[in-house]
Amino acid sequence: MGKLIYDKRVGTVEPVFGNHRNHGRDRFTLRGQDKVNTQWLLYSIVHNMGKIHCYGDGFT
């Protein structure tokens, strides 16, 4: 049962965190909830843009 749960976790969220760490985005440089949330959103935008760059947007 635990392996099934772990397999679902690996396939959904953890690769994003690993990608951020591999690119040096493993610490927040700002303080405060609003600023950290904004920085996380920017990290996520960069991650998604990298995926689009490598794999295309799927609409062409």
N, CA, C, O and CB atoms as a CASP TS submission, in Angstrom:
PFRMAT TS
TARGET T0000
AUTHOR 0000-0000-0000
METHOD Language model
MODEL 1
PARENT N/A
ATOM      1  N   MET     1       0.819  -1.189   0.000  1.00  0.00           N
ATOM      2  CA  MET     1       0.000   0.000   0.000  1.00  0.00           C
ATOM      3  C   MET     1       0.867   1.259   0.000  1.00  0.00           C
ATOM      4  O   MET     1       0.594   2.213  -0.728  1.00  0.00           O
ATOM      5  CB  MET     1      -0.934  -0.005   1.202  1.00  0.00           C
ATOM      6  N   GLY     2       1.913   1.248   0.824  1.00  0.00           N
ATOM      7  CA  GLY     2       2.802   2.406   0.897  1.00  0.00           C
ATOM      8  C   GLY     2       3.507   2.672  -0.420  1.00  0.00           C
ATOM      9  O   GLY     2       3.698   3.828  -0.795  1.00  0.00           O
ATOM     10  N   LYS     3       3.897   1.613  -1.132  1.00  0.00           N
ATOM     11  CA  LYS     3       4.567   1.788  -2.425  1.00  0.00           C
ATOM     12  C   LYS     3       3.632   2.435  -3.436  1.00  0.00           C
ATOM     13  O   LYS     3       4.072   3.265  -4.231  1.00  0.00           O
ATOM     14  CB  LYS     3       5.070   0.439  -2.961  1.00  0.00           C
ATOM     15  N   LEU     4       2.371   2.081  -3.424  1.00  0.00           N
ATOM     16  CA  LEU     4       1.411   2.698  -4.339  1.00  0.00           C
ATOM     17  C   LEU     4       1.256   4.184  -4.052  1.00  0.00           C
ATOM     18  O   LEU     4       1.196   4.997  -4.974  1.00  0.00           O
ATOM     19  CB  LEU     4       0.055   2.001  -4.237  1.00  0.00           C
ATOM     20  N   ILE     5       1.191   4.535  -2.775  1.00  0.00           N
ATOM     21  CA  ILE     5       1.085   5.949  -2.416  1.00  0.00           C
ATOM     22  C   ILE     5       2.338   6.688  -2.839  1.00  0.00           C
ATOM     23  O   ILE     5       2.249   7.781  -3.399  1.00  0.00           O
ATOM     24  CB  ILE     5       0.851   6.116  -0.906  1.00  0.00           C
ATOM     25  N   TYR     6       3.518   6.107  -2.581  1.00  0.00           N
ATOM     26  CA  TYR     6       4.773   6.743  -2.949  1.00  0.00           C
ATOM     27  C   TYR     6       4.876   6.917  -4.465  1.00  0.00           C
ATOM     28  O   TYR     6       5.335   7.955  -4.941  1.00  0.00           O
ATOM     29  CB  TYR     6       5.954   5.923  -2.428  1.00  0.00           C
ATOM     30  N   ASP     7       4.455   5.915  -5.214  1.00  0.00           N
ATOM     31  CA  ASP     7       4.496   6.011  -6.676  1.00  0.00           C
ATOM     32  C   ASP     7       3.653   7.172  -7.181  1.00  0.00           C
ATOM     33  O   ASP     7       4.041   7.849  -8.133  1.00  0.00           O
ATOM     34  CB  ASP     7       4.015   4.706  -7.308  1.00  0.00           C
ATOM     35  N   LYS     8       2.510   7.410  -6.559  1.00  0.00           N
ATOM     36  CA  LYS     8       1.673   8.547  -6.958  1.00  0.00           C
ATOM     37  C   LYS     8       2.351   9.867  -6.631  1.00  0.00           C
ATOM     38  O   LYS     8       2.280  10.814  -7.415  1.00  0.00           O
ATOM     39  CB  LYS     8       0.308   8.479  -6.267  1.00  0.00           C
ATOM     40  N   ARG     9       3.012   9.937  -5.474  1.00  0.00           N
ATOM     41  CA  ARG     9       3.699  11.161  -5.070  1.00  0.00           C
ATOM     42  C   ARG     9       4.821  11.502  -6.032  1.00  0.00           C
ATOM     43  O   ARG     9       4.958  12.652  -6.449  1.00  0.00           O
ATOM     44  CB  ARG     9       4.249  11.024  -3.656  1.00  0.00           C
ATOM     45  N   VAL    10       5.619  10.517  -6.385  1.00  0.00           N
ATOM     46  CA  VAL    10       6.754  10.757  -7.274  1.00  0.00           C
ATOM     47  C   VAL    10       6.273  11.245  -8.633  1.00  0.00           C
ATOM     48  O   VAL    10       6.927  12.075  -9.263  1.00  0.00           O
ATOM     49  CB  VAL    10       7.595   9.481  -7.435  1.00  0.00           C
ATOM     50  N   GLY    11       5.162  10.746  -9.076  1.00  0.00           N
ATOM     51  CA  GLY    11       4.681  11.094 -10.406  1.00  0.00           C
ATOM     52  C   GLY    11       4.013  12.441 -10.497  1.00  0.00           C
ATOM     53  O   GLY    11       3.720  12.900 -11.600  1.00  0.00           O
ATOM     54  N   THR    12       3.760  13.090  -9.383  1.00  0.00           N
ATOM     55  CA  THR    12       3.010  14.335  -9.458  1.00  0.00           C
ATOM     56  C   THR    12       3.792  15.539  -8.968  1.00  0.00           C
ATOM     57  O   THR    12       3.969  16.494  -9.725  1.00  0.00           O
ATOM     58  CB  THR    12       1.752  14.211  -8.673  1.00  0.00           C
ATOM     59  N   VAL    13       4.265  15.530  -7.732  1.00  0.00           N
ATOM     60  CA  VAL    13       4.797  16.748  -7.128  1.00  0.00           C
ATOM     61  C   VAL    13       6.312  16.749  -7.007  1.00  0.00           C
ATOM     62  O   VAL    13       6.948  17.754  -7.323  1.00  0.00           O
ATOM     63  CB  VAL    13       4.194  16.945  -5.776  1.00  0.00           C
ATOM     64  N   GLU    14       6.896  15.673  -6.566  1.00  0.00           N
ATOM     65  CA  GLU    14       8.301  15.699  -6.203  1.00  0.00           C
ATOM     66  C   GLU    14       9.244  16.081  -7.343  1.00  0.00           C
ATOM     67  O   GLU    14      10.255  16.727  -7.067  1.00  0.00           O
ATOM     68  CB  GLU    14       8.688  14.376  -5.679  1.00  0.00           C
ATOM     69  N   PRO    15       8.987  15.730  -8.601  1.00  0.00           N
ATOM     70  CA  PRO    15       9.899  16.174  -9.657  1.00  0.00           C
ATOM     71  C   PRO    15      10.012  17.691  -9.756  1.00  0.00           C
ATOM     72  O   PRO    15      11.066  18.208 -10.127  1.00  0.00           O
ATOM     73  CB  PRO    15       9.448  15.622 -10.980  1.00  0.00           C
ATOM     74  N   VAL    16       8.952  18.401  -9.434  1.00  0.00           N
ATOM     75  CA  VAL    16       9.009  19.865  -9.480  1.00  0.00           C
ATOM     76  C   VAL    16       9.988  20.378  -8.435  1.00  0.00           C
ATOM     77  O   VAL    16      10.807  21.247  -8.732  1.00  0.00           O
ATOM     78  CB  VAL    16       7.607  20.480  -9.252  1.00  0.00           C
ATOM     79  N   PHE    17       9.914  19.849  -7.208  1.00  0.00           N
ATOM     80  CA  PHE    17      10.832  20.275  -6.160  1.00  0.00           C
ATOM     81  C   PHE    17      12.268  19.902  -6.526  1.00  0.00           C
ATOM     82  O   PHE    17      13.188  20.687  -6.298  1.00  0.00           O
ATOM     83  CB  PHE    17      10.439  19.646  -4.812  1.00  0.00           C
ATOM     84  N   GLY    18      12.462  18.722  -7.084  1.00  0.00           N
ATOM     85  CA  GLY    18      13.798  18.312  -7.512  1.00  0.00           C
ATOM     86  C   GLY    18      14.350  19.219  -8.586  1.00  0.00           C
ATOM     87  O   GLY    18      15.534  19.555  -8.566  1.00  0.00           O
ATOM     88  N   ASN    19      13.508  19.621  -9.527  1.00  0.00           N
ATOM     89  CA  ASN    19      13.943  20.529 -10.583  1.00  0.00           C
ATOM     90  C   ASN    19      14.367  21.867  -9.989  1.00  0.00           C
ATOM     91  O   ASN    19      15.394  22.419 -10.382  1.00  0.00           O
ATOM     92  CB  ASN    19      12.824  20.732 -11.620  1.00  0.00           C
ATOM     93  N   HIS    20      13.594  22.391  -9.054  1.00  0.00           N
ATOM     94  CA  HIS    20      13.959  23.660  -8.414  1.00  0.00           C
ATOM     95  C   HIS    20      15.302  23.539  -7.699  1.00  0.00           C
ATOM     96  O   HIS    20      16.140  24.437  -7.795  1.00  0.00           O
ATOM     97  CB  HIS    20      12.867  24.096  -7.418  1.00  0.00           C
ATOM     98  N   ARG    21      15.508  22.451  -6.994  1.00  0.00           N
ATOM     99  CA  ARG    21      16.774  22.277  -6.261  1.00  0.00           C
ATOM    100  C   ARG    21      17.942  22.140  -7.217  1.00  0.00           C
ATOM    101  O   ARG    21      19.013  22.694  -6.965  1.00  0.00           O
ATOM    102  CB  ARG    21      16.706  21.049  -5.346  1.00  0.00           C
ATOM    103  N   ASN    22      17.758  21.410  -8.310  1.00  0.00           N
ATOM    104  CA  ASN    22      18.848  21.213  -9.264  1.00  0.00           C
ATOM    105  C   ASN    22      19.272  22.513  -9.931  1.00  0.00           C
ATOM    106  O   ASN    22      20.412  22.639 -10.379  1.00  0.00           O
ATOM    107  CB  ASN    22      18.438  20.211 -10.319  1.00  0.00           C
ATOM    108  N   HIS    23      18.377  23.466  -9.999  1.00  0.00           N
ATOM    109  CA  HIS    23      18.698  24.749 -10.624  1.00  0.00           C
ATOM    110  C   HIS    23      19.009  25.839  -9.602  1.00  0.00           C
ATOM    111  O   HIS    23      18.999  27.025  -9.929  1.00  0.00           O
ATOM    112  CB  HIS    23      17.551  25.193 -11.504  1.00  0.00           C
ATOM    113  N   GLY    24      19.282  25.437  -8.374  1.00  0.00           N
ATOM    114  CA  GLY    24      19.695  26.379  -7.351  1.00  0.00           C
ATOM    115  C   GLY    24      18.569  27.188  -6.737  1.00  0.00           C
ATOM    116  O   GLY    24      18.820  28.177  -6.049  1.00  0.00           O
ATOM    117  N   ARG    25      17.347  26.784  -6.976  1.00  0.00           N
ATOM    118  CA  ARG    25      16.204  27.511  -6.411  1.00  0.00           C
ATOM    119  C   ARG    25      15.664  26.743  -5.217  1.00  0.00           C
ATOM    120  O   ARG    25      14.492  26.370  -5.188  1.00  0.00           O
ATOM    121  CB  ARG    25      15.088  27.721  -7.475  1.00  0.00           C
ATOM    122  N   ASP    26      16.528  26.507  -4.224  1.00  0.00           N
ATOM    123  CA  ASP    26      16.110  25.721  -3.071  1.00  0.00           C
ATOM    124  C   ASP    26      15.995  26.545  -1.798  1.00  0.00           C
ATOM    125  O   ASP    26      15.753  25.995  -0.724  1.00  0.00           O
ATOM    126  CB  ASP    26      17.071  24.596  -2.851  1.00  0.00           C
ATOM    127  N   ARG    27      16.167  27.857  -1.908  1.00  0.00           N
ATOM    128  CA  ARG    27      15.997  28.749  -0.766  1.00  0.00           C
ATOM    129  C   ARG    27      15.207  29.973  -1.213  1.00  0.00           C
ATOM    130  O   ARG    27      15.319  30.419  -2.354  1.00  0.00           O
ATOM    131  CB  ARG    27      17.374  29.164  -0.166  1.00  0.00           C
ATOM    132  N   PHE    28      14.422  30.498  -0.312  1.00  0.00           N
ATOM    133  CA  PHE    28      13.739  31.750  -0.592  1.00  0.00           C
ATOM    134  C   PHE    28      14.622  32.888  -0.103  1.00  0.00           C
ATOM    135  O   PHE    28      15.176  32.818   0.993  1.00  0.00           O
ATOM    136  CB  PHE    28      12.332  31.796   0.083  1.00  0.00           C
ATOM    137  N   THR    29      14.753  33.920  -0.897  1.00  0.00           N
ATOM    138  CA  THR    29      15.618  35.041  -0.545  1.00  0.00           C
ATOM    139  C   THR    29      14.840  36.197   0.052  1.00  0.00           C
ATOM    140  O   THR    29      15.426  37.205   0.447  1.00  0.00           O
ATOM    141  CB  THR    29      16.377  35.513  -1.758  1.00  0.00           C
ATOM    142  N   LEU    30      13.534  36.060   0.120  1.00  0.00           N
ATOM    143  CA  LEU    30      12.685  37.122   0.651  1.00  0.00           C
ATOM    144  C   LEU    30      12.055  36.672   1.955  1.00  0.00           C
ATOM    145  O   LEU    30      12.056  35.486   2.285  1.00  0.00           O
ATOM    146  CB  LEU    30      11.597  37.517  -0.364  1.00  0.00           C
ATOM    147  N   ARG    31      11.513  37.640   2.697  1.00  0.00           N
ATOM    148  CA  ARG    31      10.840  37.332   3.963  1.00  0.00           C
ATOM    149  C   ARG    31       9.404  37.806   3.891  1.00  0.00           C
ATOM    150  O   ARG    31       9.098  38.800   3.232  1.00  0.00           O
ATOM    151  CB  ARG    31      11.571  37.989   5.164  1.00  0.00           C
ATOM    152  N   GLY    32       8.530  37.091   4.570  1.00  0.00           N
ATOM    153  CA  GLY    32       7.116  37.433   4.584  1.00  0.00           C
ATOM    154  C   GLY    32       6.331  36.515   3.671  1.00  0.00           C
ATOM    155  O   GLY    32       6.797  36.133   2.597  1.00  0.00           O
ATOM    156  N   GLN    33       5.129  36.164   4.113  1.00  0.00           N
ATOM    157  CA  GLN    33       4.306  35.195   3.385  1.00  0.00           C
ATOM    158  C   GLN    33       3.997  35.653   1.965  1.00  0.00           C
ATOM    159  O   GLN    33       4.116  34.863   1.029  1.00  0.00           O
ATOM    160  CB  GLN    33       3.010  34.947   4.134  1.00  0.00           C
ATOM    161  N   ASP    34       3.603  36.907   1.787  1.00  0.00           N
ATOM    162  CA  ASP    34       3.247  37.390   0.448  1.00  0.00           C
ATOM    163  C   ASP    34       4.446  37.368  -0.490  1.00  0.00           C
ATOM    164  O   ASP    34       4.320  36.977  -1.651  1.00  0.00           O
ATOM    165  CB  ASP    34       2.677  38.808   0.529  1.00  0.00           C
ATOM    166  N   LYS    35       5.600  37.783   0.001  1.00  0.00           N
ATOM    167  CA  LYS    35       6.803  37.810  -0.842  1.00  0.00           C
ATOM    168  C   LYS    35       7.271  36.404  -1.195  1.00  0.00           C
ATOM    169  O   LYS    35       7.677  36.149  -2.329  1.00  0.00           O
ATOM    170  CB  LYS    35       7.929  38.567  -0.138  1.00  0.00           C
ATOM    171  N   VAL    36       7.215  35.489  -0.227  1.00  0.00           N
ATOM    172  CA  VAL    36       7.618  34.100  -0.494  1.00  0.00           C
ATOM    173  C   VAL    36       6.652  33.458  -1.476  1.00  0.00           C
ATOM    174  O   VAL    36       7.084  32.735  -2.373  1.00  0.00           O
ATOM    175  CB  VAL    36       7.675  33.277   0.817  1.00  0.00           C
ATOM    176  N   ASN    37       5.348  33.706  -1.328  1.00  0.00           N
ATOM    177  CA  ASN    37       4.377  33.165  -2.285  1.00  0.00           C
ATOM    178  C   ASN    37       4.650  33.689  -3.685  1.00  0.00           C
ATOM    179  O   ASN    37       4.580  32.935  -4.656  1.00  0.00           O
ATOM    180  CB  ASN    37       2.944  33.521  -1.860  1.00  0.00           C
ATOM    181  N   THR    38       4.959  34.971  -3.795  1.00  0.00           N
ATOM    182  CA  THR    38       5.271  35.547  -5.106  1.00  0.00           C
ATOM    183  C   THR    38       6.527  34.920  -5.687  1.00  0.00           C
ATOM    184  O   THR    38       6.572  34.597  -6.874  1.00  0.00           O
ATOM    185  CB  THR    38       5.443  37.067  -5.002  1.00  0.00           C
ATOM    186  N   GLN    39       7.554  34.745  -4.850  1.00  0.00           N
ATOM    187  CA  GLN    39       8.790  34.130  -5.330  1.00  0.00           C
ATOM    188  C   GLN    39       8.532  32.691  -5.775  1.00  0.00           C
ATOM    189  O   GLN    39       9.078  32.261  -6.791  1.00  0.00           O
ATOM    190  CB  GLN    39       9.874  34.167  -4.233  1.00  0.00           C
ATOM    191  N   TRP    40       7.713  31.940  -5.038  1.00  0.00           N
ATOM    192  CA  TRP    40       7.388  30.570  -5.436  1.00  0.00           C
ATOM    193  C   TRP    40       6.662  30.554  -6.780  1.00  0.00           C
ATOM    194  O   TRP    40       6.942  29.707  -7.629  1.00  0.00           O
ATOM    195  CB  TRP    40       6.527  29.886  -4.358  1.00  0.00           C
ATOM    196  N   LEU    41       5.731  31.488  -6.974  1.00  0.00           N
ATOM    197  CA  LEU    41       5.024  31.560  -8.254  1.00  0.00           C
ATOM    198  C   LEU    41       5.989  31.856  -9.395  1.00  0.00           C
ATOM    199  O   LEU    41       5.856  31.291 -10.481  1.00  0.00           O
ATOM    200  CB  LEU    41       3.928  32.631  -8.202  1.00  0.00           C
ATOM    201  N   LEU    42       6.944  32.722  -9.162  1.00  0.00           N
ATOM    202  CA  LEU    42       7.949  33.007 -10.199  1.00  0.00           C
ATOM    203  C   LEU    42       8.798  31.776 -10.492  1.00  0.00           C
ATOM    204  O   LEU    42       9.083  31.481 -11.652  1.00  0.00           O
ATOM    205  CB  LEU    42       8.853  34.176  -9.768  1.00  0.00           C
ATOM    206  N   TYR    43       9.206  31.052  -9.442  1.00  0.00           N
ATOM    207  CA  TYR    43       9.941  29.799  -9.649  1.00  0.00           C
ATOM    208  C   TYR    43       9.116  28.833 -10.497  1.00  0.00           C
ATOM    209  O   TYR    43       9.650  28.167 -11.383  1.00  0.00           O
ATOM    210  CB  TYR    43      10.302  29.147  -8.292  1.00  0.00           C
ATOM    211  N   SER    44       7.817  28.760 -10.224  1.00  0.00           N
ATOM    212  CA  SER    44       6.944  27.851 -10.954  1.00  0.00           C
ATOM    213  C   SER    44       6.791  28.279 -12.409  1.00  0.00           C
ATOM    214  O   SER    44       6.738  27.435 -13.304  1.00  0.00           O
ATOM    215  CB  SER    44       5.579  27.777 -10.283  1.00  0.00           C
ATOM    216  N   ILE    45       6.719  29.577 -12.645  1.00  0.00           N
ATOM    217  CA  ILE    45       6.641  30.080 -14.024  1.00  0.00           C
ATOM    218  C   ILE    45       7.903  29.691 -14.782  1.00  0.00           C
ATOM    219  O   ILE    45       7.831  29.239 -15.925  1.00  0.00           O
ATOM    220  CB  ILE    45       6.450  31.625 -14.044  1.00  0.00           C
ATOM    221  N   VAL    46       9.057  29.866 -14.147  1.00  0.00           N
ATOM    222  CA  VAL    46      10.326  29.491 -14.792  1.00  0.00           C
ATOM    223  C   VAL    46      10.341  27.997 -15.093  1.00  0.00           C
ATOM    224  O   VAL    46      10.773  27.586 -16.170  1.00  0.00           O
ATOM    225  CB  VAL    46      11.534  29.869 -13.894  1.00  0.00           C
ATOM    226  N   HIS    47       9.873  27.184 -14.152  1.00  0.00           N
ATOM    227  CA  HIS    47       9.824  25.734 -14.353  1.00  0.00           C
ATOM    228  C   HIS    47       8.940  25.382 -15.554  1.00  0.00           C
ATOM    229  O   HIS    47       9.325  24.574 -16.400  1.00  0.00           O
ATOM    230  CB  HIS    47       9.301  25.032 -13.081  1.00  0.00           C
ATOM    231  N   ASN    48       7.754  25.993 -15.622  1.00  0.00           N
ATOM    232  CA  ASN    48       6.834  25.698 -16.723  1.00  0.00           C
ATOM    233  C   ASN    48       7.361  26.196 -18.057  1.00  0.00           C
ATOM    234  O   ASN    48       7.172  25.540 -19.082  1.00  0.00           O
ATOM    235  CB  ASN    48       5.478  26.316 -16.450  1.00  0.00           C
ATOM    236  N   MET    49       8.020  27.348 -18.058  1.00  0.00           N
ATOM    237  CA  MET    49       8.604  27.853 -19.303  1.00  0.00           C
ATOM    238  C   MET    49       9.704  26.924 -19.793  1.00  0.00           C
ATOM    239  O   MET    49       9.847  26.710 -20.996  1.00  0.00           O
ATOM    240  CB  MET    49       9.159  29.273 -19.107  1.00  0.00           C
ATOM    241  N   GLY    50      10.482  26.371 -18.868  1.00  0.00           N
ATOM    242  CA  GLY    50      11.518  25.409 -19.243  1.00  0.00           C
ATOM    243  C   GLY    50      10.922  24.148 -19.852  1.00  0.00           C
ATOM    244  O   GLY    50      11.466  23.600 -20.812  1.00  0.00           O
ATOM    245  N   LYS    51       9.808  23.687 -19.297  1.00  0.00           N
ATOM    246  CA  LYS    51       9.146  22.511 -19.866  1.00  0.00           C
ATOM    247  C   LYS    51       8.624  22.807 -21.266  1.00  0.00           C
ATOM    248  O   LYS    51       8.745  21.973 -22.164  1.00  0.00           O
ATOM    249  CB  LYS    51       7.995  22.051 -18.961  1.00  0.00           C
ATOM    250  N   ILE    52       8.046  23.987 -21.457  1.00  0.00           N
ATOM    251  CA  ILE    52       7.547  24.366 -22.785  1.00  0.00           C
ATOM    252  C   ILE    52       8.707  24.466 -23.770  1.00  0.00           C
ATOM    253  O   ILE    52       8.592  24.049 -24.923  1.00  0.00           O
ATOM    254  CB  ILE    52       6.776  25.713 -22.723  1.00  0.00           C
ATOM    255  N   HIS    53       9.822  25.022 -23.306  1.00  0.00           N
ATOM    256  CA  HIS    53      10.993  25.153 -24.185  1.00  0.00           C
ATOM    257  C   HIS    53      11.504  23.785 -24.630  1.00  0.00           C
ATOM    258  O   HIS    53      11.850  23.594 -25.795  1.00  0.00           O
ATOM    259  CB  HIS    53      12.117  25.926 -23.471  1.00  0.00           C
ATOM    260  N   CYS    54      11.548  22.835 -23.694  1.00  0.00           N
ATOM    261  CA  CYS    54      12.093  21.509 -24.014  1.00  0.00           C
ATOM    262  C   CYS    54      11.126  20.625 -24.781  1.00  0.00           C
ATOM    263  O   CYS    54      11.526  19.895 -25.688  1.00  0.00           O
ATOM    264  CB  CYS    54      12.499  20.811 -22.753  1.00  0.00           C
ATOM    265  N   TYR    55       9.857  20.690 -24.416  1.00  0.00           N
ATOM    266  CA  TYR    55       8.896  19.716 -24.941  1.00  0.00           C
ATOM    267  C   TYR    55       7.833  20.326 -25.825  1.00  0.00           C
ATOM    268  O   TYR    55       7.017  19.598 -26.389  1.00  0.00           O
ATOM    269  CB  TYR    55       8.236  19.004 -23.816  1.00  0.00           C
ATOM    270  N   GLY    56       7.819  21.631 -25.963  1.00  0.00           N
ATOM    271  CA  GLY    56       6.781  22.279 -26.762  1.00  0.00           C
ATOM    272  C   GLY    56       5.523  22.498 -25.968  1.00  0.00           C
ATOM    273  O   GLY    56       5.370  21.971 -24.866  1.00  0.00           O
ATOM    274  N   ASP    57       4.635  23.267 -26.518  1.00  0.00           N
ATOM    275  CA  ASP    57       3.407  23.590 -25.796  1.00  0.00           C
ATOM    276  C   ASP    57       2.286  22.608 -26.081  1.00  0.00           C
ATOM    277  O   ASP    57       1.242  22.677 -25.434  1.00  0.00           O
ATOM    278  CB  ASP    57       2.955  24.980 -26.144  1.00  0.00           C
ATOM    279  N   GLY    58       2.463  21.705 -27.018  1.00  0.00           N
ATOM    280  CA  GLY    58       1.451  20.710 -27.308  1.00  0.00           C
ATOM    281  C   GLY    58       0.315  21.189 -28.179  1.00  0.00           C
ATOM    282  O   GLY    58      -0.605  20.423 -28.468  1.00  0.00           O
ATOM    283  N   PHE    59       0.356  22.445 -28.607  1.00  0.00           N
ATOM    284  CA  PHE    59      -0.735  23.001 -29.405  1.00  0.00           C
ATOM    285  C   PHE    59      -0.362  23.212 -30.869  1.00  0.00           C
ATOM    286  O   PHE    59      -1.198  23.616 -31.677  1.00  0.00           O
ATOM    287  CB  PHE    59      -1.181  24.307 -28.811  1.00  0.00           C
ATOM    288  N   THR    60       0.897  22.937 -31.205  1.00  0.00           N
ATOM    289  CA  THR    60       1.309  23.167 -32.593  1.00  0.00           C
ATOM    290  C   THR    60       1.248  21.899 -33.392  1.00  0.00           C
ATOM    291  O   THR    60       1.560  21.904 -34.583  1.00  0.00           O
ATOM    292  CB  THR    60       2.709  23.742 -32.652  1.00  0.00           C
TER
END
